[in-house]
């Protein structure tokens, strides 16, 4: 799907759409290299991502009252790093809203488990890369780049600033 990387609204819409559709990425603290796979629930109107966790996990303990964090998301034709403020919250309404069979499998004690909590990433910035080439265009661009000794033209990058 072609997208104008200079159209902030289109890039942001595509980013949230792709995260909603695929959900899984890597979450962690901004100053650390160790990230872990997590399932994201998108809240577009607040530019937030929510993740189920337990309060006794290493990540939840390290976030504590709040830390800077990042979510790295990668699909075939869209990659992004979203940075912002991480916090740990027990929000009954959001737990009920986002609860599903996959979440239940990771939290066998159910919604009433006192250790069940949410991690919120309040997005501040995102770097988004989109590839706009299908397999044929990709192969052509790689061949031409090698033949002409230039980088392939496969997409672009956009920087988004929220709030």
DAGI-V375816 format. One record per backbone hydrogen bond with DSSP energy under -1.0 kcal/mol. CO is the residue of the C=O (numbers start at 0). NH is the residue of the N-H. If there is no record, write none. Layout:
CO,NH / CO,NH
//
This chain:
3,6 / 5,7 / 6,10 / 7,11 / 8,12 / 9,13 / 10,14 / 11,15 / 12,16 / 13,17 / 14,18 / 15,19 / 16,20 / 17,21 / 18,22 / 21,23 / 22,39 / 24,37 / 25,71 / 26,35 / 27,69 / 28,31 / 35,26 / 37,24 / 40,49 / 42,47 / 43,46 / 46,122 / 47,42 / 48,120 / 49,40 / 50,118 / 52,116 / 53,56 / 56,60 / 57,61 / 58,62 / 59,63 / 62,65 / 66,85 / 67,29 / 68,83 / 69,27 / 70,81 / 71,25 / 72,79 / 76,130 / 77,74 / 78,128 / 79,72 / 80,126 / 81,70 / 82,123 / 82,124 / 83,68 / 84,121 / 85,66 / 86,119 / 88,117 / 90,94 / 91,95 / 92,96 / 93,97 / 94,98 / 99,103 / 100,104 / 101,105 / 102,106 / 106,109 / 109,112 / 112,115 / 114,54 / 116,52 / 117,88 / 118,50 / 119,86 / 120,48 / 120,122 / 121,84 / 123,161 / 124,82 / 125,159 / 126,80 / 127,157 / 128,78 / 129,155 / 133,137 / 134,138 / 135,139 / 136,140 / 137,141 / 138,142 / 139,143 / 140,144 / 141,145 / 142,146 / 143,147 / 144,148 / 144,149 / 153,131 / 155,129 / 157,127 / 159,125
//
